[in-house]
């Protein structure tokens, strides 16, 4: 009886999570927070999320903490000599009433020195650090790279 109820709750939560992948805290909403599954022995991963800011003032993502990675950096992509290169950035601004899209080929969160592989369909926790909103825990879901 209890086990059945628990299974039902878990399945409802999972369906909700897969559909929405969305959470919010204060003025910030995090849409589709996800990472690609690591391949083979690779121990670096990129994390993507759209951050919406419904507040009256701009905020900025200034850092990331991960219990599973030795280092987490904010990255962007730049074109240099016809090649796409990743470069660390100090911050990613989220304009008031606007959003920042962390996406493949653009700004993203880079996890380096992962203690374990990122496995598809598993949730992971990160703490995003904002200049105004402070520390915000965000759950992201690992997806297979197509
Ligand atoms: Cu990167």
Boltz pocket constraint, residues with backbone or C-beta under 6 A from the ligand:
constraints:
  - pocket:
      binder: B
      contacts: [[A, 46], [A, 75], [A, 76], [A, 86], [A, 87], [A, 108], [A, 109], [A, 110]]
      max_distance: 6.0
